[in-house]
């Protein structure tokens, strides 16, 4: 692995590789706390991908597809955990 010398180089590296996604995904798909997953969705939608930050985060635009994939995974996990909770705790 090469040494990253600047933020721009890091972002380019992260965009070309799947390192960020591959590092976060296992942690997210094993998360069981519904409150945490809800908060993470809010943070990703409002703070990371939100329109109010689009101008000042143009330099991070290459990471947007990665964060969108992460958001989709968190949504999927949240849906699964909510259904499991309803099945196990509410229906019985």
C-alpha positions as CSV (number, residue, x, y, z in Angstrom):
1,X,0.0,0.0,0.0
2,X,1.4,3.4,-0.9
3,X,1.7,6.3,1.5
4,X,-0.8,9.1,1.0
5,X,0.8,12.6,1.0
6,X,-2.2,14.9,0.9
7,X,-5.9,15.0,1.5
8,X,-6.5,15.1,-2.2
9,X,-4.4,12.0,-2.7
10,X,-6.3,10.2,0.1
11,X,-9.7,11.1,-1.4
12,X,-8.5,9.9,-4.9
13,X,-7.2,6.6,-3.3
14,X,-10.5,6.1,-1.4
15,X,-12.6,6.7,-4.5
16,X,-10.6,4.3,-6.6
17,X,-10.5,1.6,-4.0
18,X,-13.3,0.1,-1.9
19,X,-11.2,0.4,1.3
20,X,-13.6,2.7,3.2
21,X,-16.6,0.7,2.2
22,X,-15.0,-2.6,2.9
23,X,-13.9,-1.4,6.3
24,X,-17.3,0.0,7.4
25,X,-19.7,-2.5,5.9
26,X,-18.9,-5.5,8.2
27,X,-19.5,-3.3,11.3
28,X,-22.7,-1.9,9.9
29,X,-24.3,-5.2,8.8
30,X,-23.7,-6.7,12.3
31,X,-25.2,-3.7,14.2
32,X,-28.2,-4.7,16.2
33,X,-29.1,-1.3,17.9
34,X,-32.1,0.2,16.1
35,X,-31.6,3.6,17.6
36,X,-28.0,3.7,16.5
37,X,-29.0,2.7,13.0
38,X,-31.6,5.4,12.9
39,X,-29.1,8.0,14.0
40,X,-26.6,6.8,11.4
41,X,-29.2,7.2,8.7
42,X,-29.9,10.8,9.8
43,X,-26.3,11.7,10.0
44,X,-25.6,10.2,6.5
45,X,-28.6,11.9,5.0
46,X,-28.3,15.3,6.6
47,X,-24.6,15.8,7.4
48,X,-22.7,13.7,4.9
49,X,-25.0,13.7,1.8
50,X,-27.1,16.7,2.6
51,X,-27.5,19.6,0.2
52,X,-26.4,22.3,2.7
53,X,-22.9,20.8,2.6
54,X,-22.6,20.2,-1.1
55,X,-20.8,23.5,-1.9
56,X,-18.1,23.2,0.7
57,X,-17.6,19.4,0.2
58,X,-17.0,19.5,-3.6
59,X,-13.6,18.2,-2.9
60,X,-15.2,15.1,-1.3
61,X,-17.6,14.6,-4.2
62,X,-15.8,11.4,-5.3
63,X,-16.7,9.8,-2.0
64,X,-20.5,10.4,-2.5
65,X,-21.1,7.0,-4.2
66,X,-19.4,5.2,-1.4
67,X,-21.5,7.1,1.2
68,X,-24.6,6.3,-0.8
69,X,-23.7,2.6,-0.8
70,X,-23.2,2.8,3.0
71,X,-26.5,4.5,3.5
72,X,-28.3,1.8,1.4
73,X,-26.7,-0.9,3.6
74,X,-27.7,0.9,6.8
75,X,-31.3,1.3,5.5
76,X,-31.4,-2.4,4.7
77,X,-30.0,-3.4,8.1
78,X,-32.4,-1.1,9.8
79,X,-35.4,-2.6,7.9
80,X,-34.2,-6.1,8.9
81,X,-33.7,-5.2,12.6
82,X,-37.1,-3.5,12.7
83,X,-38.9,-6.5,11.2
84,X,-37.0,-8.8,13.5
85,X,-38.0,-6.7,16.5
86,X,-41.7,-6.7,15.4
87,X,-41.7,-10.4,14.9
88,X,-39.9,-11.3,18.1
89,X,-41.2,-8.6,20.5
90,X,-44.5,-7.2,19.3
91,X,-46.3,-10.2,17.6
92,X,-45.8,-12.6,20.5
